Amino acid sequence: MSKKLTTSWGAPVGDNQNSMTAGSRGPTLIQDVHLLEKLAHFNRERVPERVVHAKGAGAHGYFEVTNDVSKYTKAAFLSEVGKRTPMFIRFSTVAGELGSADTVRDPRGFAVKFYTEEGNYDLVGNNTPVFFIRDAIKFPDFIHTQKRHPQTHLKNPNAVWDFWSLSPESLHQVTILMSDRGIPATFRHMHGFGSHTFKWVNKEGEGVWVKYHFKTNQGVKNLAPDVAAKIAGENPDYHTEDLFNAIDKGDFPSWTLYVQIMPIEDADTYRWDPFDVTKVWSQKDYPLIEVGKMVLNRNPENYFAEVEQVTLSPGNFVPGIEASPDKMLQGRLFAYSDAHRYRVGANHNALPINRPVAEVNNYQRDGFMRPDNNGGGSVYYEPNSFSGPQESPGDNTTAFPVSGAAGSTGYDHDDHYTQAGDLYRLMTEDERTRLVANIVAAMKPVEHDDIKLRQIAHFYKADPEYGTRVAEGVGLSVPVTQA
């Protein structure tokens, strides 16, 4: 026997095909509350899409510890080999809108929510180990260049390359983006990175700096630009479909998590600032250490309820994992949760997809769309004399020294060329040829030669051959100051 159709209040609906009207020709009656409810709800079915990472796909799974890392962190979900923690992941493109194509040249978001017994831990990274900028104050401007021109409402290569050419710290990420890795074949065939530096703290209060690397067990595969463009026209949801179908047929994708560990004191002497997200740590200096395996084995039941309403923030930590002084990370600690409060609401973390498995006790009350009993009649302030939740000083974050004059201060170093050049020189000749071809194709629409020349100068500083080949490709000469 089928279930009865009801209104959102649970009342049976007698007719869902015909509106209430005055006779067969109407007009429609305002007393048809079922019609009004359907239309009003339909008008409100879309929450604002994410400003960045709007287009995405997600899946449930688990994380299993395969190596003992308890000497580095007291995080309970990493405390013993064999321990499994449920998790949810959201993959995404960055610049496109909700209806954009999956197979564009763009970084991919790689955001993991671990539902641990100590609260939710979110690791919100990308499929690249670095980023375009290293200070959050530049983020709104950078994203504006990736969006649409306010007059033409078209993508604007002039803005893209103007910003990059005036922001040399972007060179490393630009080189990755324009390489073969710029268009992954699927979400399953790409690595993921925490990108930022974080801090792990063990039970003795000893800390280390850490970087996360998720290595795909499916192997890395990428798409050639012409193939990607063809797929974008034929099936713009190609990556979303691929992930769903793989899990649906039992071909569960997995990644092995590794970390790089840096002793606290090395941060002051390492040849790169370890908190600069535009740089990587050499794996010769800090080798990869295996931590565990992530397996995706369950598709969402409802895209909107789970993939669209999931909210992830790099500020969601658990005991044993803390922030670093990374300037870009420090800005994200605020920006992500603030975006969720605007987009989904002040009580976004109480939605089923975001709700912790750990017990939640605090004094936050009210707000739009409070889905639970709002704390009932319990005490609603602190400190109090009525046995309300109290802080646990043993769970404080660990202290670290800070010093210096308050002011708008940049990083101490500006070598944005060595690592980008090293990456170029690591590529095979075929990979370099494709890299240069991709850059040339992206730069040709730029209308101003001074922008092109400024960017070519950066490529040349990274490697003279790199800059020369790009210059030849766009029909310009390397600036005299670089030659």
HELIX and SHEET records of a PDB file:
HELIX    1   1 VAL A   33  ASN A   43  1                                  11    
HELIX    2   2 ALA A   76  LEU A   78  5                                   3    
HELIX    3   3 ALA A  136  LYS A  138  5                                   3    
HELIX    4   4 PHE A  139  GLN A  146  1                                   8    
HELIX    5   5 PRO A  157  SER A  165  1                                   9    
HELIX    6   6 PRO A  168  SER A  170  5                                   3    
HELIX    7   7 LEU A  171  LEU A  177  1                                   7    
HELIX    8   8 ASP A  180  GLY A  182  5                                   3    
HELIX    9   9 PHE A  187  HIS A  189  5                                   3    
HELIX   10  10 PRO A  225  GLU A  234  1                                  10    
HELIX   11  11 TYR A  238  ASP A  248  1                                  11    
HELIX   12  12 ILE A  264  ASP A  268  5                                   5    
HELIX   13  13 TYR A  303  TYR A  303  1                                   1    
HELIX   14  14 PHE A  304  GLU A  308  3                                   5    
HELIX   15  15 LYS A  327  ARG A  343  1                                  17    
HELIX   16  16 HIS A  348  ALA A  350  5                                   3    
HELIX   17  17 PRO A  393  ASP A  395  5                                   3    
HELIX   18  18 THR A  418  LEU A  426  1                                   9    
HELIX   19  19 GLU A  429  MET A  443  1                                  15    
HELIX   20  20 ASP A  449  ALA A  462  1                                  14    
HELIX   21  21 PRO A  464  GLY A  473  1                                  10    
SHEET    1   A 8 GLY A 119  ASN A 126  0                                        
SHEET    2   A 8 ARG A 108  THR A 116 -1                                        
SHEET    3   A 8 ARG A  84  THR A  93 -1                                        
SHEET    4   A 8 GLY A  56  VAL A  65 -1                                        
SHEET    5   A 8 ILE A 289  ARG A 298 -1                                        
SHEET    6   A 8 SER A 254  PRO A 263 -1                                        
SHEET    7   A 8 GLY A 207  THR A 216 -1                                        
SHEET    8   A 8 GLY A 192  PHE A 193 -1                                        
SHEET    1   B 9 GLY A 119  ASN A 126  0                                        
SHEET    2   B 9 ARG A 108  THR A 116 -1                                        
SHEET    3   B 9 ARG A  84  THR A  93 -1                                        
SHEET    4   B 9 GLY A  56  VAL A  65 -1                                        
SHEET    5   B 9 ILE A 289  ARG A 298 -1                                        
SHEET    6   B 9 SER A 254  PRO A 263 -1                                        
SHEET    7   B 9 GLY A 207  THR A 216 -1                                        
SHEET    8   B 9 PHE A 198  VAL A 201 -1                                        
SHEET    9   B 9 ILE A 321  GLU A 322 -1                                        
END                                                                             
